[in-house]
């Protein structure tokens, strides 16, 4: 079943050229049924962690970097092409077992984002974020997909509510509507109970689309009822029950 999931996506060719960081000026993009704000042009500071990943990468597939035969990293915004990038990377490097979230601002195509999350889970890929790593907006859904997830004390997260192309958010849709169910269903697929999914979803939507609720690794671990390691550098192992959501540092996703 895993191989057939990959085969369904291999018709598209992966992009393999890494690009420099982009400045945080914003343009509005309409894709499918979601409106996103995405950065446009100019250069910006690239974190030492991201610079190290770019230096060590042996292959590049859209926003994904292959570090070695067993490890890949996410260093950019995902979009409608990213499921093909991910599938091509896993086909070329079938022994990859962990995806590190280094600089993950979110996604431009939320439906594609959820598809990637399901692919990661189907392939049994673990997800992790190191000290200095950043997971925001829709990248949180991807992080939740890990068969095993780890969070370092110095990691950062950000969550916020979604907004559709009509300018309506979660509060504008009735309970039980498809707009809500796509996330609740995804969270339960990733291991949450219906109650946990509902609480987590409500938390992410407690902050408007234009804002963000920032959480460090310790805060996120506390929110999901986990202990955090005393050492700031080592990763914090979390159980396989997903607990996180839409994040953003200015790049709303959904």
VOGU-3710 file (C-alpha; in Angstrom, 3 decimals, decimal comma):
1> xxxxxxxxxx> 0,000/0,000/0,000  2,883/2,335/0,719  4,415/1,692/-2,684  1,118/2,308/-4,461  0,739/5,617/-2,613  4,168/6,630/-3,860  3,503/5,432/-7,389  0,380/7,565/-7,639  2,543/10,654/-7,130  5,601/9,813/-9,201
11> xxxxxxxxxx> 4,217/11,162/-12,464  5,463/14,645/-11,587  9,142/15,525/-11,730  10,698/16,802/-8,500  12,339/20,219/-8,507  15,895/19,944/-7,266  17,256/23,474/-7,093  17,605/25,026/-3,658  16,854/28,750/-3,476  18,112/31,414/-1,033
21> xxxxxxxxxx> 15,888/32,722/1,734  13,241/35,260/0,813  12,399/38,495/2,603  9,242/38,850/4,626  7,266/41,213/2,404  3,876/39,750/1,584  1,694/38,960/-1,393  -1,752/37,368/-1,351  -2,160/34,102/-3,219  -5,436/32,321/-3,957
31> xxxxxxxxxx> -5,125/28,583/-4,420  -7,961/26,066/-4,346  -10,295/27,313/-1,609  -7,749/28,902/0,696  -6,167/32,315/0,817  -2,562/32,521/1,894  -0,050/35,248/2,548  3,335/34,375/1,141  6,693/36,157/1,194  7,975/37,738/-2,006
41> xxxxxxxxxx> 11,499/38,562/-3,162  14,587/39,979/-1,462  16,970/38,185/0,865  16,698/37,561/4,582  18,727/36,065/7,370  19,140/32,300/7,126  19,545/30,563/10,491  22,773/28,682/11,204  20,707/25,495/11,429  19,243/25,992/7,968
51> xxxxxxxxxx> 22,621/26,987/6,552  24,098/23,784/7,960  21,339/21,711/6,394  21,820/23,351/3,004  25,547/22,707/3,233  25,148/19,044/4,194  22,317/18,195/1,788  23,139/15,571/-0,825  19,917/16,066/-2,810  17,060/18,555/-3,015
61> xxxxxxxxxx> 13,380/18,012/-3,809  11,419/21,262/-3,646  11,492/22,310/0,052  12,911/18,927/1,127  16,619/18,230/1,579  18,185/14,776/1,821  20,863/14,803/4,515  21,850/11,129/4,353  20,313/7,781/3,474  18,090/7,860/6,580
71> xxxxxxxxxx> 17,389/11,563/7,154  15,682/14,404/5,293  14,851/17,980/6,281  12,130/20,519/5,503  13,493/24,015/4,846  10,708/25,960/3,140  7,046/26,503/2,339  5,172/23,603/0,738  2,716/23,961/-2,146  0,706/21,937/-4,666
81> xxxxxxxxxx> 3,891/20,385/-6,077  5,212/19,217/-2,729  3,424/15,828/-2,600  5,264/14,918/-5,817  8,533/16,213/-4,361  8,046/14,145/-1,226  7,057/11,011/-3,142  10,017/11,318/-5,502  12,414/11,778/-2,591  11,077/8,705/-0,783
91> xxxxxxxxxx> 11,275/6,668/-3,972  14,891/7,709/-4,596  15,864/7,303/-0,936  13,624/4,494/0,348  15,565/4,156/3,620  14,646/7,646/4,848  13,103/7,246/8,265  13,139/10,762/9,731  12,093/14,226/8,535  13,654/17,135/10,457
101> xxxxxxxxxx> 11,686/20,405/10,521  14,294/23,141/10,239  12,545/26,187/8,719  8,905/25,305/8,060  6,743/28,419/7,518  3,617/26,579/6,358  1,913/25,732/3,080  0,305/27,360/0,052  -1,977/24,385/-0,575  -3,585/22,931/2,501
111> xxxxxxxxxx> -5,178/19,955/0,776  -1,784/18,970/-0,641  -0,331/19,477/2,826  -2,743/16,993/4,391  -2,004/14,535/1,584  1,694/14,723/2,450  0,935/14,149/6,100  -0,954/10,970/5,260  1,926/9,824/3,044  4,461/10,411/5,832
121> xxxxxxxxxx> 2,341/8,385/8,243  1,764/5,589/5,711  5,517/5,335/5,173  6,242/5,257/8,905  8,432/8,391/8,779  9,360/10,016/12,098  9,326/13,801/12,480  11,560/15,972/14,648  12,411/19,598/15,342  15,756/20,592/16,863
131> xxxxxxxxxx> 16,670/23,554/19,015  16,508/26,516/16,637  14,021/24,757/14,376  10,767/26,529/13,513  7,414/24,861/12,759  4,584/27,222/11,849  1,125/27,255/10,372  0,295/24,250/8,154  3,738/22,748/8,823  2,338/21,665/12,171
141> xxxxxxxxxx> -0,020/19,218/10,457  2,999/17,684/8,743  4,842/17,428/12,035  1,870/15,617/13,578  2,103/12,972/10,876  5,290/11,493/12,293  5,062/7,852/13,347  7,297/9,086/16,171  7,764/12,762/16,978  10,541/14,546/18,864
151> xxxxxxxxxx> 10,756/18,164/20,032  13,850/19,932/21,351  13,579/22,438/24,172  14,738/25,292/21,938  12,303/24,630/19,103  9,554/27,142/18,250  5,968/26,673/17,119  3,213/29,074/16,105  -0,489/28,413/15,565  -3,354/30,536/14,248
161> xxxxxxxxxx> -6,813/30,225/12,743  -7,522/29,709/9,066  -9,204/31,991/6,551  -10,837/31,023/3,249  -10,927/33,023/0,012  -14,254/34,581/1,039  -12,583/36,040/4,104  -14,366/33,633/6,444  -12,704/31,711/9,233  -13,560/28,765/11,443
171> xxxxxxxxxx> -16,094/30,725/13,512  -18,100/31,517/10,371  -18,887/27,865/9,622  -21,336/25,661/11,542  -20,183/22,750/13,652  -19,930/19,609/11,543  -19,263/21,430/8,282  -16,665/19,991/5,849  -14,423/22,984/6,526  -14,029/21,801/10,116
181> xxxxxxxxxx> -14,190/18,076/9,514  -11,163/17,943/7,215  -8,924/18,898/10,145  -10,736/16,913/12,814  -10,633/13,828/10,608  -6,944/14,343/9,895  -6,080/14,688/13,591  -7,912/11,493/14,449  -6,167/9,693/11,573  -2,891/10,797/13,134
191> xxxxxxxxxx> -3,877/9,233/16,464  -5,925/11,747/18,436  -9,232/10,848/20,017  -12,211/12,892/18,784  -12,099/14,857/22,041  -8,374/15,568/21,753  -8,806/16,609/18,129  -11,628/18,997/19,010  -9,660/20,605/21,859  -6,549/20,991/19,774
201> xxxxxxxxxx> -8,466/22,398/16,819  -10,182/24,928/19,105  -6,809/26,000/20,498  -5,360/26,667/17,055  -8,409/28,703/16,098  -8,310/30,752/19,297  -5,888/33,086/17,500  -7,057/34,958/14,372  -5,551/34,353/10,956  -3,680/37,674/11,085
211> xxxxxxxxxx> -2,037/36,823/14,400  -0,122/33,877/15,836  0,188/32,078/19,143  3,871/31,308/19,681  4,971/28,297/21,721  8,470/27,088/22,460  9,362/23,423/22,719  8,679/23,316/26,458  5,307/25,046/26,085  4,217/22,755/23,291
221> xxxxxxxxxx> 5,314/19,720/25,297  3,337/21,004/28,289  0,281/21,656/26,151  0,234/18,043/25,055  0,991/16,722/28,549  4,626/15,700/28,063  7,763/16,224/30,155  10,721/18,068/28,688  14,367/17,041/28,996  16,611/19,220/31,169
231> xxxxxxxxxx> 19,276/19,549/28,481  18,403/22,199/25,857  20,126/20,429/22,971  18,836/16,821/22,951  15,527/16,028/21,324  12,456/15,391/23,430  10,784/12,113/22,479  7,009/12,329/22,181  4,444/9,558/21,795  2,844/8,858/18,432
241> xxxxxxxxxx> -0,322/10,771/19,313  -0,430/13,984/17,228  -0,916/17,261/19,038  -0,233/20,448/17,145  -1,653/22,499/14,287  -1,589/25,395/11,964  1,488/27,548/12,611  2,843/30,690/11,239  5,293/33,468/11,742  3,566/35,546/9,186
251> xxxx> 2,887/32,864/6,609  -0,680/31,809/7,372  -1,563/28,458/5,940  -4,919/26,824/5,386
//
